[in-house]
């Protein structure tokens, strides 16, 4: 018999801060963390930066071998554990770490290139700092987790896959507890220049730069890059109930499917397959899901494709659904996007409140029942979905449901 999956802790290092309740409340109020990116070496841009002090988790010597991406992850894992009120993991081998990251240690890689072209020596810890699995390894060492320690690098779907695979391991009885989510710290001048070369970043809004990301709007101009980490503390229901844990929600559905179509152009069929797979796993119908935290990056190609995918799955029940993209407020965390958006979706189910969606003028090609610039109460919300659709064509949908005692 499969184990039910309880979400008992949430740890964030986000553009809106680190306290999960304060972050969620800010999102419900429609407060954007997107700001102008001030760098004389690159074209005007907007981004969502994290104000973070690593001192509570790292000594100065330790920082030389820990990229910002690992610093975020260690802090988020620690916060998730504290939020779950789990002072110690009793059986370290029955605990796993499932982490997603799209780019790994971007700051270390950029510093290594600067050292090379500046004829300086690179630090001998560069390789272990920028390797993609470094963040998960740091968490493992800090928490003394001796079970499976896994890293997934699947672009924007990385942390959603990490959460789904952690759920599978718990459901199958392989482990009892998991740290699952993602981390990303790519706000470096060289990285931003590469993204600008793709011509898919948002143009800063001349009236209000914080409103530069407008998913599903006729005024959308592209995505806004962001950084941060989000980790869920997940337990088998048996493990959580035995210790009397507070349960935010249950993860009941996980679907992952590929477009097999194009590296950067999304495809409706692949997204529909992922959404339907998650619904089958959850044993829910579209009418039973009241909220979708859409992938919604605010790109010209991506938004209409996702809008069509959602409309195709929900069909006549589309009017019963509320849709929003919290990227309009916190930006796109790439490999950590699925993690933070899953955390927000869990909180929406738990509090029966829907975060705001900052859009703009209606686009008939994105005809969805969108939430407005202020959040909404959802007194009857029982289940919600979070979508993560990646470059490379990997599509992931996660479904969370209110806890049934």
ABEGO torsion letter per residue (X at the ends): XBBBBBBABBBBBBAAEABAAAAAAAAAAGBBABBBBBBAABBBBBBBBBBBBAAAABBAAAAAABBAAAAAAAAAAAAAAAAAGBABBABAAABBBBBBBAAEBAAAAAAAAAAAAAGBBBBAAAAAAABAAAAAAAAAAAAGBABBBBBBBBEAAAAAAAAAAAAAAAAAGABABBBBEBBBBABBAAAAAAAAAAGABBBBBAABAAAABBBGBAABAEBBBBBEBBBBBBBBAAAAAAAGBBBABBBABBBBBBAGABAABBBAAAAAAAAAAAAAAAGBBAAABABBBBAGAGBAAAAAAAAAAAAAAAEAAAAABBBBBAAAAAEBAEAAAAAAAAAAAAAAAAAGBBBBBBBBBBBAABBBBBBBABBBBBAABABBBBBBBBBGGBBBBBBBBBBBX
